[in-house]
Amino acid sequence: MDEALGALRNGSFVLIHDAASRENETDLVILAEKVKPRHVALMRADAGGLICVALHPRIARNVGLPYMTEVYGAAASKFKALAVTKPDDIPYDERSAFSISVNHRMTYTGITDADRALTISELGILGRQSFDKQMIEEFGQKFRSPGHVPLLRAAEGTVLKRRGHTELACALAEMAGVTPVLAICEMLDSRTSKALSRRAAIEYAEKRGLVHLDGAEVVDEYKKWKREEERRCAK
């Protein structure tokens, strides 16, 4: 865990596996503020899943981010397709973490490695600035929607309420003392056409000197960290 926290602070990737009973997937995770085009290229080439940005619920509230299901619910009376595609049958969870998607206003198409790196890193910077204050107007000044970077809103209480990669990544960032805005990407396997197995993900990490964490380990450490934080605040 100490190695993982140090890696996150230094702008290196950390691999997190959620649980065999959940998605049973490993995500590449990196601090959004540290993302460069080469990091986007690596996620695209080595992981292959959807490159998203996970945001702590406090930051999401301060920039006014809704859950996408809330947006669909509000518009469902006008657009029937939104009503009939309600995600009420997710086999591993009760709800989706998806919010809106964005591009930074200084991007061109938004999809290139350089464009996505700019969007992601600027999200990290705005997340740091908005952790303790509302910045909805500033969010709109910097980003437009829809875009090529999907945003994920972590549940209130993060891993104490939901144990998706969104919450696991944010909890890890909290423990590391860094801004809890992170780029995450599922690791896929082109040979099996499925998620990369946990064993293969561990081998990938070992070959590249990266840390691979089990979701349960993150949850256990976060609970300890949270109790210690509460004790400090009570003094």
C-alpha positions in Angstrom: 0.0 0.0 0.0 2.8 2.4 0.8 4.3 1.8 -2.6 1.0 2.4 -4.3 0.5 5.7 -2.5 4.0 6.8 -3.4 3.4 5.8 -7.0 0.2 7.8 -7.2 1.9 10.9 -5.8 4.7 10.6 -8.3 2.4 10.3 -11.3 2.9 6.6 -11.9 0.2 4.0 -12.7 -1.3 1.8 -10.1 -3.4 -1.3 -11.0 -6.5 -2.0 -9.0 -8.6 -5.1 -9.2 -12.1 -4.7 -7.8 -13.3 -8.2 -6.9 -14.1 -11.5 -8.5 -17.7 -11.2 -7.3 -18.1 -7.8 -9.0 -16.7 -6.7 -12.4 -13.6 -8.9 -11.9 -11.6 -6.3 -13.8 -8.3 -4.6 -13.3 -8.0 -0.9 -14.1 -5.0 1.2 -14.8 -5.2 4.2 -12.4 -3.2 7.5 -12.5 -3.5 10.9 -10.9 -5.3 13.2 -13.4 -3.1 16.2 -12.8 0.0 14.2 -13.8 -1.4 12.8 -17.1 0.6 13.5 -20.3 -0.1 12.3 -23.9 2.2 9.3 -23.3 -0.1 8.1 -20.4 -3.2 8.3 -22.6 -1.3 6.4 -25.3 -0.3 3.7 -22.8 -3.9 3.3 -21.5 -5.2 3.1 -25.1 -2.6 0.6 -26.2 -2.0 -1.5 -23.1 -5.4 -1.4 -21.4 -7.8 -0.8 -24.2 -10.9 0.0 -22.1 -12.8 3.3 -21.8 -10.5 6.1 -20.6 -12.5 7.9 -17.9 -12.0 10.4 -15.1 -13.2 9.5 -11.6 -14.0 12.4 -9.3 -14.5 12.5 -5.6 -18.2 13.3 -4.7 -17.2 16.5 -3.0 -15.6 17.8 -6.2 -18.5 16.5 -8.3 -20.9 18.5 -6.1 -18.8 21.7 -6.3 -18.7 21.7 -10.1 -22.4 20.7 -10.4 -22.0 17.2 -11.9 -25.1 15.1 -12.1 -25.3 11.4 -12.6 -26.1 10.6 -16.3 -29.1 8.6 -15.1 -30.5 11.8 -13.5 -30.1 13.7 -16.8 -31.8 10.9 -18.6 -34.6 10.8 -16.0 -35.2 14.5 -16.4 -35.4 14.2 -20.2 -37.2 10.9 -20.5 -40.6 12.4 -20.9 -39.4 14.1 -24.1 -37.2 11.4 -25.5 -38.8 7.9 -25.2 -35.5 6.1 -25.9 -34.1 7.5 -22.6 -37.1 6.0 -20.7 -36.9 2.6 -22.2 -33.1 2.2 -21.8 -33.1 2.7 -18.1 -30.1 0.8 -16.6 -32.1 -1.1 -14.0 -30.5 -4.5 -14.7 -26.8 -4.0 -14.1 -25.7 -7.5 -13.0 -22.9 -6.3 -10.7 -24.2 -3.1 -9.2 -27.2 -1.0 -8.4 -26.3 2.1 -10.4 -23.8 3.5 -12.8 -21.2 6.1 -11.8 -21.4 7.8 -15.2 -21.8 11.5 -15.4 -21.5 13.8 -18.5 -18.5 13.6 -20.9 -16.3 16.7 -21.6 -13.6 18.2 -23.7 -11.4 21.0 -22.6 -12.3 24.1 -24.6 -8.7 24.4 -25.9 -8.9 21.0 -27.6 -9.6 20.5 -31.3 -11.5 17.2 -31.8 -10.8 16.1 -28.3 -10.0 12.5 -29.1 -6.2 12.6 -29.7 -3.8 11.6 -27.0 -2.7 15.3 -26.7 -6.3 16.5 -26.5 -7.4 13.9 -24.0 -4.3 14.5 -21.9 -5.1 18.2 -21.7 -8.7 17.6 -20.8 -7.7 15.0 -18.1 -4.9 17.1 -16.5 -7.1 20.2 -16.5 -9.8 18.3 -14.8 -7.3 17.4 -12.1 -6.3 21.0 -11.6 -9.9 22.2 -11.4 -10.6 19.4 -9.0 -7.9 20.6 -6.7 -9.2 24.1 -6.8 -12.8 23.1 -6.3 -12.4 20.7 -3.4 -13.4 23.3 -0.9 -15.5 25.7 -3.0 -18.2 25.8 -5.6 -16.8 26.4 -9.1 -19.7 25.6 -11.5 -19.2 28.7 -13.7 -15.4 28.0 -13.9 -16.1 24.4 -14.9 -18.2 25.7 -17.8 -15.5 28.2 -18.8 -12.9 25.5 -19.2 -14.9 22.5 -20.5 -17.6 21.8 -23.0 -20.0 18.8 -23.2 -20.4 16.3 -24.8 -16.8 15.4 -25.2 -14.4 12.5 -25.4 -13.6 12.1 -21.7 -16.4 10.4 -19.7 -16.7 11.6 -16.1 -17.5 9.2 -13.3 -19.0 10.5 -10.1 -17.9 8.6 -7.0 -20.6 7.6 -4.5 -20.9 9.6 -1.3 -18.6 7.9 1.2 -16.6 6.3 -1.7 -15.7 2.7 -0.8 -17.8 2.8 2.3 -20.9 2.9 0.1 -19.8 1.5 -3.3 -16.8 -0.6 -4.3 -16.4 0.2 -8.0 -13.1 1.3 -9.5 -14.4 4.9 -9.3 -14.6 4.8 -5.5 -11.5 2.6 -5.1 -9.4 5.1 -7.1 -10.8 8.1 -5.1 -10.2 6.4 -1.8 -6.6 5.6 -2.8 -6.0 9.3 -3.7 -7.5 10.5 -0.4 -5.1 8.2 1.5 -2.2 9.5 -0.6 -3.1 13.1 0.2 -3.5 14.1 -3.5 -6.4 15.5 -5.4 -9.0 12.7 -5.8 -9.5 13.1 -9.5 -8.0 10.2 -11.4 -7.9 8.8 -14.9 -8.9 5.1 -15.0 -9.1 2.5 -17.8 -10.1 -1.1 -17.8 -7.5 -3.7 -18.9 -8.9 -5.9 -21.7 -7.6 -9.1 -23.3 -7.7 -9.2 -27.2 -6.9 -12.9 -27.1 -10.0 -13.9 -25.0 -12.1 -10.9 -25.9 -12.8 -10.5 -22.2 -11.3 -8.5 -19.3 -7.7 -9.2 -18.7 -7.4 -11.9 -16.0 -6.2 -10.9 -12.6 -3.1 -13.1 -13.0 -2.2 -11.6 -16.3 -2.7 -8.1 -14.8 -0.3 -9.0 -11.9 2.2 -10.2 -14.5 1.9 -7.0 -16.4 2.5 -5.0 -13.3 5.5 -7.1 -12.2 7.2 -6.8 -15.6 6.9 -3.0 -15.5 7.6 -2.4 -11.8 4.1 -1.3 -11.1 1.9 -1.9 -8.0 -1.2 -4.2 -8.3 -3.7 -3.8 -5.5 -6.7 -5.9 -4.6 -9.9 -3.9 -4.0 -10.5 -5.5 -0.6 -7.0 -4.2 0.5 -7.9 -0.7 -0.5 -11.2 -0.9 1.4 -9.6 -2.2 4.6 -6.8 0.4 4.5 -9.3 3.2 3.8 -11.5 2.2 6.8 -8.4 2.4 9.1 -7.4 5.7 7.5 -10.9 7.1 8.0 -11.0 6.1 11.6 -7.6 7.8 12.2 -8.8 10.9 10.4 -11.9 11.0 12.6 -9.8 10.7 15.7 -7.6 13.5 14.7 -10.5 15.8 13.9 -12.1 15.0 17.3 -9.0 16.2 19.2 
